[in-house]
Amino acid sequence: MIVPDWELSHDLATASRALGTLEGLIRALPNGNALVQSLLRQEALASCRLDGIETSPADLALFEASGTPATERDEVRAVANYVIALQDALGRQSGGNEAKSAPLVYGCVDHQFSVDRLLLFAALGAPVDVSSFFTRHREQYGARGKAAQGEWLRFVFHGIGEQARAAGARLLALDVLSRSWRTRVATARNSAALEPVLDGLLAVPAITGARLAEVMGVTYPAARKTLDGLVERGILTPTTVGKRHFFVAEEVLG
């Protein structure tokens, strides 16, 4: 006779409800897909950190904005590739990246990321940075091969639920930030044209003058004038890496 594990069933149901709530929130937010990119970035950074691959959120954003690393280290390219793998796993396109094929190859073969975390992320079907939970409980995560199946599953279900709720809170905070940005640019002459730009900054919180000119379909001088206006309104912060000039949405990175 099989004895049901009611505690495990409860943990599974709790995690499932948290995932459902998160998915509902993403659908309800007007720019939910743009906001999701922030969660993918958190998962990529945390998952890579578990494998000893470290980079900063700022360096990752600069790479995504320009397609070239802001540092000499290869780690940032590896993490950016993992973000693409996560996009493929969710079937989402965001931030101007074209995730085309072989979602596992970017992360698991080229850079030897742990397959189990990427497969778990894909199985969830929701942008939950469960690797952040594993990072906070690294010792227990490291002992996964020694734990009883029920104990391990309870650990994972608890992490999924906790991170799904944290992801929802993150999305709501970014939505508040998005509304604040729109208020700040409301008096700008090109406020309507700035809306997709602001959504883009929620997805990839850094941009260059050349990229903004391309997005808005304007000349480079006009794009620089727009960037200066966004700096004045506290939305962007200028930064220089070598000879390259970037503008970073630090409120998103924070």
C-alpha positions in Angstrom: 0.0 0.0 0.0 1.4 3.4 -1.0 1.1 6.0 1.8 0.5 9.5 0.4 2.9 12.2 1.5 0.4 14.9 2.4 3.2 17.4 3.3 4.8 17.0 -0.1 1.4 17.3 -1.8 0.8 20.5 0.2 4.2 22.0 -0.8 3.5 21.1 -4.5 0.1 22.8 -4.4 1.5 25.9 -2.7 4.3 26.2 -5.4 1.7 25.7 -8.1 -0.5 28.4 -6.8 2.4 30.8 -6.6 3.3 30.0 -10.2 -0.3 30.6 -11.3 -0.4 33.9 -9.5 2.8 35.0 -11.1 1.6 34.1 -14.6 -1.6 36.0 -14.0 0.3 39.0 -12.9 2.4 38.9 -16.1 -0.7 38.8 -18.2 -2.3 41.6 -16.3 0.6 44.1 -16.5 0.6 46.2 -19.7 4.3 45.6 -20.3 4.6 42.3 -18.6 6.9 40.7 -21.2 9.4 43.6 -21.0 9.4 43.2 -17.2 10.0 39.5 -17.4 13.5 40.1 -18.9 14.6 41.4 -15.5 13.7 38.0 -14.0 15.5 36.1 -16.7 18.6 38.2 -16.0 18.4 37.4 -12.3 18.1 33.7 -13.0 21.1 33.7 -15.4 23.3 35.6 -12.9 22.4 33.3 -10.0 22.7 30.1 -12.0 26.0 31.0 -13.4 27.2 32.1 -10.0 26.5 28.5 -8.7 28.9 27.3 -11.4 31.6 29.8 -10.4 30.9 32.2 -13.3 30.6 35.7 -11.9 29.6 38.9 -13.6 27.8 42.0 -12.4 24.3 43.1 -13.4 25.8 46.3 -14.8 28.4 44.5 -17.0 25.6 42.2 -18.3 23.4 45.2 -19.2 26.3 46.9 -21.0 27.0 43.7 -23.0 23.3 43.4 -24.0 23.2 47.0 -25.0 26.3 46.8 -27.3 26.9 43.2 -28.1 30.5 43.4 -26.9 31.8 42.9 -23.4 32.6 46.0 -21.4 35.4 44.0 -19.7 38.1 41.7 -21.0 36.5 38.7 -19.2 34.5 36.0 -21.0 32.1 35.5 -18.1 29.7 38.3 -19.2 29.3 36.7 -22.6 28.6 33.4 -21.0 25.9 34.9 -18.8 24.3 36.7 -21.7 24.2 33.5 -23.7 22.4 31.9 -20.7 19.8 34.6 -20.8 19.2 33.7 -24.4 18.8 30.0 -23.4 16.3 31.0 -20.8 14.4 33.0 -23.4 14.3 30.0 -25.6 13.1 27.8 -22.6 10.2 30.2 -22.1 9.5 30.7 -25.7 9.8 34.4 -25.2 11.5 37.1 -27.3 12.6 40.2 -25.4 15.2 42.9 -25.3 16.0 42.8 -29.0 17.8 39.4 -28.8 17.0 36.8 -31.4 16.9 33.5 -29.6 16.9 31.1 -32.5 17.7 27.5 -31.8 19.1 24.9 -29.5 18.2 26.5 -26.2 20.3 24.1 -24.2 23.5 24.5 -26.3 24.3 28.0 -25.2 24.3 27.2 -21.5 25.0 23.6 -21.1 27.5 22.6 -23.7 29.5 25.7 -24.6 29.9 26.8 -21.0 29.1 23.6 -19.0 26.2 25.1 -17.0 24.2 22.6 -14.9 21.6 21.0 -17.1 19.2 20.4 -14.2 18.6 24.1 -13.4 17.9 25.0 -17.0 15.6 22.0 -17.4 13.8 22.9 -14.2 13.3 26.5 -15.4 11.9 25.2 -18.7 9.6 22.8 -16.9 8.2 25.6 -14.7 7.1 27.6 -17.8 7.4 30.8 -15.7 10.3 33.3 -15.1 11.2 32.1 -11.6 14.8 32.6 -10.6 14.9 29.5 -8.5 18.7 29.5 -8.7 18.7 32.6 -6.4 17.1 30.3 -3.8 19.7 27.6 -4.4 22.4 30.2 -4.0 21.0 31.3 -0.6 20.9 27.6 0.4 24.0 26.4 -1.3 24.9 23.8 1.2 21.6 22.1 1.0 21.6 22.4 -2.8 25.1 20.9 -2.9 23.9 17.9 -1.0 21.1 17.1 -3.4 22.6 13.8 -4.4 22.5 12.5 -0.8 19.0 13.7 0.2 16.0 11.5 0.1 13.7 12.1 -2.8 10.8 13.5 -0.7 13.2 15.8 1.2 14.7 17.1 -2.0 11.4 17.7 -3.7 10.1 19.6 -0.6 13.2 21.7 -0.8 12.7 22.5 -4.5 8.9 23.1 -4.1 9.6 25.5 -1.3 12.2 27.3 -3.4 9.8 27.6 -6.4 7.0 29.1 -4.3 9.3 31.5 -2.5 10.9 32.7 -5.7 7.6 33.0 -7.6 6.3 35.3 -4.8 9.6 37.3 -5.0 9.3 37.5 -8.7 5.8 38.9 -8.4 7.0 41.5 -6.0 9.8 42.4 -8.4 7.4 42.8 -11.3 5.1 45.1 -9.2 8.1 47.2 -8.2 9.2 47.6 -11.8 5.6 48.4 -12.9 5.6 51.2 -10.3 9.0 52.4 -11.7 7.6 52.3 -15.2 4.7 54.5 -14.3 7.1 56.9 -12.6 9.2 57.1 -15.7 6.1 57.9 -17.8 5.2 60.7 -15.4 8.7 62.1 -15.6 8.6 62.3 -19.4 5.0 63.4 -19.8 6.1 67.0 -20.5 8.6 66.0 -23.2 7.6 66.8 -26.8 8.2 63.3 -27.9 6.7 61.6 -24.8 4.6 59.2 -27.0 7.7 58.1 -29.0 9.6 57.5 -25.7 7.1 54.8 -24.5 8.7 51.9 -26.4 12.1 53.2 -25.4 11.2 53.1 -21.7 9.8 49.6 -22.1 13.1 48.6 -23.8 15.0 49.9 -20.8 13.0 47.7 -18.5 14.1 44.7 -20.6 17.7 45.8 -21.1 18.6 48.6 -18.7 21.3 50.2 -20.8 21.4 51.8 -24.2 23.8 53.7 -26.5 23.2 56.7 -28.6 23.4 54.7 -31.8 20.9 52.1 -30.6 18.4 54.8 -29.5 18.7 56.5 -32.9 17.9 53.2 -34.5 14.9 52.5 -32.2 13.4 55.9 -32.7 14.3 56.3 -36.3 16.0 59.7 -35.7 19.5 61.1 -36.3 22.3 60.5 -33.8 22.3 64.1 -32.6 18.5 63.9 -32.0 19.0 60.7 -30.1 21.7 62.3 -27.9 19.4 65.2 -27.1 16.8 62.7 -26.1 19.3 60.8 -23.9 20.3 64.1 -22.3 16.6 64.7 -21.4 16.3 61.2 -19.9 19.4 61.9 -17.8 17.9 65.2 -16.6 14.8 63.4 -15.5 16.8 60.9 -13.5 16.0 57.9 -15.7 19.4 57.3 -17.2 22.9 57.7 -15.9 25.8 58.2 -18.4 28.8 56.0 -18.1 32.0 55.5 -20.2 33.8 52.2 -20.6 37.0 52.8 -22.6 36.0 54.8 -25.5 32.4 53.7 -25.5 29.6 55.7 -24.1 26.5 54.1 -22.5 23.4 55.3 -20.6 22.3 53.0 -17.8 18.9 52.8 -16.0 20.3 52.2 -12.6 16.9 52.0 -11.0 16.3 48.8 -12.8 19.7 47.3 -11.9 19.1 48.2 -8.2 
